[in-house]
Amino acid sequence: MVRIAKQTDPRRLEELKKKINSKRYLNTAINSLAVTITKELLQTKEG
C-alpha cells in the first residue's frame, strides 16, 4: 500500500520552525516523549 503525503500548511510549518528554536518548547516536548515511552514500557512489562 502506498501512502500519499498530506499537503503541508505553510503557516503551521512556520510556527513549528519558531518553536523548534525554543529551549522551553524542546524541553517540554522531550519530557512528554520520555513520560509516554516510560508508561508504554511499564505497561509492556506488566502485561
C-alpha positions in Angstrom: 0.0 0.0 0.0 1.3 3.4 -0.9 0.6 6.4 1.3 0.2 9.9 -0.2 1.5 12.7 2.0 -0.9 15.4 3.0 -0.3 18.9 1.8 1.6 21.0 4.4 0.2 24.1 5.8 2.9 26.9 5.4 1.6 28.8 8.4 1.8 25.8 10.7 5.2 24.9 9.3 6.5 28.4 10.2 5.0 28.1 13.7 6.9 24.8 14.2 10.1 26.3 12.9 9.9 29.0 15.5 9.0 26.6 18.3 12.0 24.3 17.5 14.4 27.1 18.4 12.8 27.5 21.8 14.5 25.6 24.6 11.3 25.6 26.7 9.4 24.0 23.8 12.0 21.4 23.3 12.3 20.6 27.0 8.5 20.2 27.2 8.4 18.0 24.1 11.3 15.8 25.2 9.8 15.4 28.7 6.4 14.5 27.2 8.0 11.9 25.0 10.0 10.4 27.9 6.8 10.1 30.0 5.0 8.4 27.2 7.8 6.0 26.4 8.2 5.1 30.1 4.5 4.4 30.5 4.5 2.2 27.4 7.5 0.3 28.7 5.9 -0.2 32.1 2.6 -1.4 30.5 4.6 -3.9 28.4 6.4 -5.3 31.4 3.2 -5.6 33.4 1.1 -7.0 30.5 
